[in-house]
Amino acid sequence: MDRKIILTGDGSHSISVPELNVPYHSIYGAVQESMHVFINAGFYQAIKSTPARQIKILEVGFGTGLNALLTLVEAEKIKTKVYYEAIELYPLNNEEIRTLNYCRHLNRPELQPIFEELHSCKWEKEIPITKYLALLKRNDNLLNLAGRRTGPEFPEPMKLFELIYFDAFAPNAQPELWTKEVFDRMYAMLEPGGILVTYCSKGDVRRAMIAAGFEVEKLPGPPRKREMLRAAHPIVI
């Protein structure tokens, strides 16, 4: 997959994939979009219902590692332990990782070695990155991971998460990842009361989430985008 690093509107980098005609983040600002959608609407909302100050997060689309980096920063601020599992089929190469300017953009240049470790640490193994964040990366397809079930033929039990960052490529690029069948699996991977957040607000995506059992709300989107979606796995009393 050919990729090129681009500068977005807030001065932070993203990556563009010409063959899919899609960027990894909003061209109007990668960091501001991730903070708005995944941290403010996702992480901090999920923390409200996790009084133990620990949370399990699944990211669909590890990509540049920006969401993981921002989560690490916020977790340290509020002293919350995070287990972070991420799926990525096409990891970045070393040159791309070193070029990305997120740590400089955040005025945290001392985080650069940690950012690089997020990418360079072993796959398929839980790695303690900091005191507050443990990372497990899976070099796999979402449909394979989400389809795992418990039983003797599946020795690894399916984890349940309090929060899912659904950051897959846009539906026009990867429509197979935005179906009711996929959201059925995401629903099954969330704890009751858990939430899924995504930048996408298309009507057919919202309807697929509702058909899978989610309670879905539209929220104001990041700059230059009208709406985003937050979906909850309801608690049945």
Contacts in CASP RR format, 6 or more apart in sequence:
PFRMAT RR
TARGET T0000
AUTHOR 0000-0000-0000
METHOD contacts of the structure
MODEL  1
MDRKIILTGDGSHSISVPELNVPYHSIYGAVQESMHVFINAGFYQAIKST
PARQIKILEVGFGTGLNALLTLVEAEKIKTKVYYEAIELYPLNNEEIRTL
NYCRHLNRPELQPIFEELHSCKWEKEIPITKYLALLKRNDNLLNLAGRRT
GPEFPEPMKLFELIYFDAFAPNAQPELWTKEVFDRMYAMLEPGGILVTYC
SKGDVRRAMIAAGFEVEKLPGPPRKREMLRAAHPIVI
1 17 0 8 1.000
1 19 0 8 1.000
1 90 0 8 1.000
2 17 0 8 1.000
2 18 0 8 1.000
2 19 0 8 1.000
3 15 0 8 1.000
3 16 0 8 1.000
3 17 0 8 1.000
3 92 0 8 1.000
3 96 0 8 1.000
4 15 0 8 1.000
4 16 0 8 1.000
4 18 0 8 1.000
5 13 0 8 1.000
5 14 0 8 1.000
5 15 0 8 1.000
5 16 0 8 1.000
5 96 0 8 1.000
5 99 0 8 1.000
5 100 0 8 1.000
6 13 0 8 1.000
6 14 0 8 1.000
6 15 0 8 1.000
6 16 0 8 1.000
6 23 0 8 1.000
6 27 0 8 1.000
7 13 0 8 1.000
8 14 0 8 1.000
8 23 0 8 1.000
8 25 0 8 1.000
8 26 0 8 1.000
8 27 0 8 1.000
8 28 0 8 1.000
8 29 0 8 1.000
8 30 0 8 1.000
9 27 0 8 1.000
9 28 0 8 1.000
9 29 0 8 1.000
10 28 0 8 1.000
10 29 0 8 1.000
10 30 0 8 1.000
10 31 0 8 1.000
10 32 0 8 1.000
10 105 0 8 1.000
11 29 0 8 1.000
11 31 0 8 1.000
11 101 0 8 1.000
11 105 0 8 1.000
12 29 0 8 1.000
12 30 0 8 1.000
12 31 0 8 1.000
12 32 0 8 1.000
12 66 0 8 1.000
12 101 0 8 1.000
12 102 0 8 1.000
12 105 0 8 1.000
13 30 0 8 1.000
13 64 0 8 1.000
13 99 0 8 1.000
13 100 0 8 1.000
13 101 0 8 1.000
13 102 0 8 1.000
13 105 0 8 1.000
14 23 0 8 1.000
14 24 0 8 1.000
14 25 0 8 1.000
14 26 0 8 1.000
14 27 0 8 1.000
14 29 0 8 1.000
14 30 0 8 1.000
14 64 0 8 1.000
15 23 0 8 1.000
15 24 0 8 1.000
15 63 0 8 1.000
15 64 0 8 1.000
15 92 0 8 1.000
15 96 0 8 1.000
16 22 0 8 1.000
16 23 0 8 1.000
16 24 0 8 1.000
17 23 0 8 1.000
17 24 0 8 1.000
17 169 0 8 1.000
17 173 0 8 1.000
20 169 0 8 1.000
20 173 0 8 1.000
20 174 0 8 1.000
21 173 0 8 1.000
22 169 0 8 1.000
22 170 0 8 1.000
22 172 0 8 1.000
22 173 0 8 1.000
24 30 0 8 1.000
24 63 0 8 1.000
24 64 0 8 1.000
25 33 0 8 1.000
25 34 0 8 1.000
25 64 0 8 1.000
25 66 0 8 1.000
26 32 0 8 1.000
26 33 0 8 1.000
26 199 0 8 1.000
26 222 0 8 1.000
26 223 0 8 1.000
26 224 0 8 1.000
26 225 0 8 1.000
28 222 0 8 1.000
28 223 0 8 1.000
28 224 0 8 1.000
28 225 0 8 1.000
29 222 0 8 1.000
29 223 0 8 1.000
30 64 0 8 1.000
30 66 0 8 1.000
31 66 0 8 1.000
31 70 0 8 1.000
31 102 0 8 1.000
31 105 0 8 1.000
31 106 0 8 1.000
32 222 0 8 1.000
32 223 0 8 1.000
33 199 0 8 1.000
33 222 0 8 1.000
33 223 0 8 1.000
33 225 0 8 1.000
34 66 0 8 1.000
34 67 0 8 1.000
34 70 0 8 1.000
35 70 0 8 1.000
36 221 0 8 1.000
36 222 0 8 1.000
36 223 0 8 1.000
36 228 0 8 1.000
37 197 0 8 1.000
37 198 0 8 1.000
37 199 0 8 1.000
37 221 0 8 1.000
37 222 0 8 1.000
37 228 0 8 1.000
38 67 0 8 1.000
38 70 0 8 1.000
38 71 0 8 1.000
38 165 0 8 1.000
38 167 0 8 1.000
38 197 0 8 1.000
39 67 0 8 1.000
39 70 0 8 1.000
39 71 0 8 1.000
39 74 0 8 1.000
41 197 0 8 1.000
41 219 0 8 1.000
41 228 0 8 1.000
41 230 0 8 1.000
42 163 0 8 1.000
42 165 0 8 1.000
42 195 0 8 1.000
42 197 0 8 1.000
42 230 0 8 1.000
43 55 0 8 1.000
43 57 0 8 1.000
43 71 0 8 1.000
43 74 0 8 1.000
43 163 0 8 1.000
44 74 0 8 1.000
45 195 0 8 1.000
45 197 0 8 1.000
45 230 0 8 1.000
46 55 0 8 1.000
46 57 0 8 1.000
46 162 0 8 1.000
46 163 0 8 1.000
46 194 0 8 1.000
46 195 0 8 1.000
47 53 0 8 1.000
47 55 0 8 1.000
47 78 0 8 1.000
47 80 0 8 1.000
49 162 0 8 1.000
49 193 0 8 1.000
49 194 0 8 1.000
50 80 0 8 1.000
50 162 0 8 1.000
53 78 0 8 1.000
53 79 0 8 1.000
53 80 0 8 1.000
53 81 0 8 1.000
54 80 0 8 1.000
54 81 0 8 1.000
54 82 0 8 1.000
54 83 0 8 1.000
55 80 0 8 1.000
55 81 0 8 1.000
55 82 0 8 1.000
55 83 0 8 1.000
55 162 0 8 1.000
55 163 0 8 1.000
56 82 0 8 1.000
56 83 0 8 1.000
56 85 0 8 1.000
56 159 0 8 1.000
56 160 0 8 1.000
56 161 0 8 1.000
56 162 0 8 1.000
56 163 0 8 1.000
57 71 0 8 1.000
57 82 0 8 1.000
57 83 0 8 1.000
57 84 0 8 1.000
57 85 0 8 1.000
57 161 0 8 1.000
57 162 0 8 1.000
57 163 0 8 1.000
57 164 0 8 1.000
57 165 0 8 1.000
58 85 0 8 1.000
58 86 0 8 1.000
58 87 0 8 1.000
58 159 0 8 1.000
58 161 0 8 1.000
58 163 0 8 1.000
58 164 0 8 1.000
58 165 0 8 1.000
58 189 0 8 1.000
59 67 0 8 1.000
59 68 0 8 1.000
59 84 0 8 1.000
59 85 0 8 1.000
59 86 0 8 1.000
59 87 0 8 1.000
59 164 0 8 1.000
59 165 0 8 1.000
59 167 0 8 1.000
60 87 0 8 1.000
60 142 0 8 1.000
60 164 0 8 1.000
60 165 0 8 1.000
60 166 0 8 1.000
60 167 0 8 1.000
60 168 0 8 1.000
60 177 0 8 1.000
60 186 0 8 1.000
61 86 0 8 1.000
61 87 0 8 1.000
61 88 0 8 1.000
61 142 0 8 1.000
61 165 0 8 1.000
61 167 0 8 1.000
61 168 0 8 1.000
62 68 0 8 1.000
62 86 0 8 1.000
62 87 0 8 1.000
62 88 0 8 1.000
62 91 0 8 1.000
62 137 0 8 1.000
63 88 0 8 1.000
63 90 0 8 1.000
63 91 0 8 1.000
63 92 0 8 1.000
63 167 0 8 1.000
64 92 0 8 1.000
64 100 0 8 1.000
64 102 0 8 1.000
65 86 0 8 1.000
65 115 0 8 1.000
65 118 0 8 1.000
65 119 0 8 1.000
66 100 0 8 1.000
66 102 0 8 1.000
67 165 0 8 1.000
67 167 0 8 1.000
68 84 0 8 1.000
68 86 0 8 1.000
68 118 0 8 1.000
68 133 0 8 1.000
68 135 0 8 1.000
69 102 0 8 1.000
69 103 0 8 1.000
69 111 0 8 1.000
69 114 0 8 1.000
69 115 0 8 1.000
69 118 0 8 1.000
71 82 0 8 1.000
71 84 0 8 1.000
71 133 0 8 1.000
72 82 0 8 1.000
72 111 0 8 1.000
72 114 0 8 1.000
72 118 0 8 1.000
72 129 0 8 1.000
72 130 0 8 1.000
72 132 0 8 1.000
72 133 0 8 1.000
73 106 0 8 1.000
73 108 0 8 1.000
73 111 0 8 1.000
75 81 0 8 1.000
75 82 0 8 1.000
75 132 0 8 1.000
75 133 0 8 1.000
76 130 0 8 1.000
76 131 0 8 1.000
76 132 0 8 1.000
79 132 0 8 1.000
80 132 0 8 1.000
81 132 0 8 1.000
81 133 0 8 1.000
81 134 0 8 1.000
82 132 0 8 1.000
82 133 0 8 1.000
82 134 0 8 1.000
83 126 0 8 1.000
83 134 0 8 1.000
83 136 0 8 1.000
84 133 0 8 1.000
84 134 0 8 1.000
84 135 0 8 1.000
84 136 0 8 1.000
85 135 0 8 1.000
85 136 0 8 1.000
85 137 0 8 1.000
85 138 0 8 1.000
85 159 0 8 1.000
85 161 0 8 1.000
86 135 0 8 1.000
86 136 0 8 1.000
86 137 0 8 1.000
86 138 0 8 1.000
87 137 0 8 1.000
87 138 0 8 1.000
87 140 0 8 1.000
87 141 0 8 1.000
87 142 0 8 1.000
87 145 0 8 1.000
88 137 0 8 1.000
88 138 0 8 1.000
88 139 0 8 1.000
89 139 0 8 1.000
89 140 0 8 1.000
89 141 0 8 1.000
91 119 0 8 1.000
91 139 0 8 1.000
92 119 0 8 1.000
94 120 0 8 1.000
97 115 0 8 1.000
97 116 0 8 1.000
97 119 0 8 1.000
97 120 0 8 1.000
98 116 0 8 1.000
100 115 0 8 1.000
102 115 0 8 1.000
103 109 0 8 1.000
103 110 0 8 1.000
103 111 0 8 1.000
103 112 0 8 1.000
103 115 0 8 1.000
114 129 0 8 1.000
114 130 0 8 1.000
117 129 0 8 1.000
118 129 0 8 1.000
118 135 0 8 1.000
121 127 0 8 1.000
121 129 0 8 1.000
121 135 0 8 1.000
121 137 0 8 1.000
123 137 0 8 1.000
123 138 0 8 1.000
123 139 0 8 1.000
124 136 0 8 1.000
124 137 0 8 1.000
124 138 0 8 1.000
124 139 0 8 1.000
125 136 0 8 1.000
126 134 0 8 1.000
126 135 0 8 1.000
126 136 0 8 1.000
127 134 0 8 1.000
127 135 0 8 1.000
127 136 0 8 1.000
128 134 0 8 1.000
129 135 0 8 1.000
138 145 0 8 1.000
142 168 0 8 1.000
142 177 0 8 1.000
142 182 0 8 1.000
143 176 0 8 1.000
143 177 0 8 1.000
143 182 0 8 1.000
143 185 0 8 1.000
146 182 0 8 1.000
146 185 0 8 1.000
146 186 0 8 1.000
146 188 0 8 1.000
146 189 0 8 1.000
147 185 0 8 1.000
148 154 0 8 1.000
148 156 0 8 1.000
148 158 0 8 1.000
149 158 0 8 1.000
150 157 0 8 1.000
150 158 0 8 1.000
158 188 0 8 1.000
158 189 0 8 1.000
159 189 0 8 1.000
160 189 0 8 1.000
160 190 0 8 1.000
160 191 0 8 1.000
161 189 0 8 1.000
161 190 0 8 1.000
161 191 0 8 1.000
161 194 0 8 1.000
162 190 0 8 1.000
162 191 0 8 1.000
162 193 0 8 1.000
162 194 0 8 1.000
162 195 0 8 1.000
163 194 0 8 1.000
163 195 0 8 1.000
163 196 0 8 1.000
163 197 0 8 1.000
164 186 0 8 1.000
164 189 0 8 1.000
164 190 0 8 1.000
164 195 0 8 1.000
164 196 0 8 1.000
164 197 0 8 1.000
165 197 0 8 1.000
165 198 0 8 1.000
166 186 0 8 1.000
166 196 0 8 1.000
166 197 0 8 1.000
166 198 0 8 1.000
166 200 0 8 1.000
167 198 0 8 1.000
167 199 0 8 1.000
168 174 0 8 1.000
168 177 0 8 1.000
168 178 0 8 1.000
169 177 0 8 1.000
170 200 0 8 1.000
171 177 0 8 1.000
171 178 0 8 1.000
171 200 0 8 1.000
171 202 0 8 1.000
171 204 0 8 1.000
171 205 0 8 1.000
176 182 0 8 1.000
178 200 0 8 1.000
178 202 0 8 1.000
178 204 0 8 1.000
178 205 0 8 1.000
178 208 0 8 1.000
179 208 0 8 1.000
180 208 0 8 1.000
180 211 0 8 1.000
180 212 0 8 1.000
182 208 0 8 1.000
183 208 0 8 1.000
183 209 0 8 1.000
183 211 0 8 1.000
183 212 0 8 1.000
183 214 0 8 1.000
183 231 0 8 1.000
184 212 0 8 1.000
186 196 0 8 1.000
186 212 0 8 1.000
187 212 0 8 1.000
187 213 0 8 1.000
187 214 0 8 1.000
187 233 0 8 1.000
190 196 0 8 1.000
190 233 0 8 1.000
191 233 0 8 1.000
192 233 0 8 1.000
192 234 0 8 1.000
192 235 0 8 1.000
192 236 0 8 1.000
193 232 0 8 1.000
193 233 0 8 1.000
193 234 0 8 1.000
193 235 0 8 1.000
194 232 0 8 1.000
194 233 0 8 1.000
195 230 0 8 1.000
195 231 0 8 1.000
195 232 0 8 1.000
195 233 0 8 1.000
196 209 0 8 1.000
196 214 0 8 1.000
196 230 0 8 1.000
196 231 0 8 1.000
196 232 0 8 1.000
196 233 0 8 1.000
197 228 0 8 1.000
197 229 0 8 1.000
197 230 0 8 1.000
197 231 0 8 1.000
198 205 0 8 1.000
198 228 0 8 1.000
198 229 0 8 1.000
198 231 0 8 1.000
199 221 0 8 1.000
199 222 0 8 1.000
199 225 0 8 1.000
199 228 0 8 1.000
200 228 0 8 1.000
200 229 0 8 1.000
201 218 0 8 1.000
201 221 0 8 1.000
201 225 0 8 1.000
201 226 0 8 1.000
201 227 0 8 1.000
201 228 0 8 1.000
201 229 0 8 1.000
205 229 0 8 1.000
206 216 0 8 1.000
206 218 0 8 1.000
206 229 0 8 1.000
209 216 0 8 1.000
209 229 0 8 1.000
209 231 0 8 1.000
210 216 0 8 1.000
213 233 0 8 1.000
213 234 0 8 1.000
214 231 0 8 1.000
214 232 0 8 1.000
214 233 0 8 1.000
214 234 0 8 1.000
215 231 0 8 1.000
215 232 0 8 1.000
215 234 0 8 1.000
216 229 0 8 1.000
216 230 0 8 1.000
216 231 0 8 1.000
216 232 0 8 1.000
217 229 0 8 1.000
217 230 0 8 1.000
217 231 0 8 1.000
217 232 0 8 1.000
218 227 0 8 1.000
218 228 0 8 1.000
218 229 0 8 1.000
219 227 0 8 1.000
219 228 0 8 1.000
219 229 0 8 1.000
219 230 0 8 1.000
220 226 0 8 1.000
220 227 0 8 1.000
220 228 0 8 1.000
221 227 0 8 1.000
221 228 0 8 1.000
222 228 0 8 1.000
END
